[in-house]
């Protein structure tokens, strides 16, 4: 019997049914990609040069290591800000609401990372410590500094760069599923099912992750036009 999709605790992207996930994949693959910024294109080229253009579990794990960085940046800046404006209750509350939202986004990306790592371990794949631990840490560190600088100068630029990154991730996940039709009948089994969700197949798992990235993209696009911390 197929395992039904479940609804995870509130605060993250919605969990979709199989039919909804199929529709989401079709919608993503038929939609054009964003017009990526020079910074985003440079990041994608760097990842392709280091990890190859082929879509692999290990490469997506690196993507997820990097994906959490902007949310960490925004959370850090927000915590600093709230210490300076805590006497203004209304503004401090708006900053705190923003912290909660950013934390939820960051946690969702963490589940993606943990699930990919779990699947890699279950496959018995061996990874280079330099290529898949130290280099991703270096890339993430540089991305953190750049995201922080953009946010300090103009938050809209930081949100825009993240929207580019999430749009890229959304399309890559959905195309990855299309490239692997055998996943339609391969069951998803992970130690993190209870926390993230139970899905009928590996295909639906990665469709859900792709849809999560779409949600994060749209949140960043909405934030581009909103006042800071609102």
QUIBELMO-V807646 format. One record per run of one state. SS is the DSSP state (@ for helix, = for strand, . for the rest). FROM is the first residue (numbers start at 0). TO is the last residue. If there is no record, write none. Layout:
BEGIN
ss:SS from:FROM to:TO
ss:SS from:FROM to:TO
END
This chain:
BEGIN
ss:. from:0 to:16
ss:@ from:17 to:29
ss:. from:30 to:36
ss:@ from:37 to:50
ss:. from:51 to:55
ss:@ from:56 to:66
ss:. from:67 to:67
ss:@ from:68 to:84
ss:. from:85 to:87
ss:@ from:88 to:122
ss:. from:123 to:127
ss:@ from:128 to:152
ss:. from:153 to:153
ss:@ from:154 to:178
ss:. from:179 to:179
ss:@ from:180 to:184
ss:. from:185 to:191
ss:@ from:192 to:195
ss:. from:196 to:200
ss:@ from:201 to:223
ss:. from:224 to:229
END
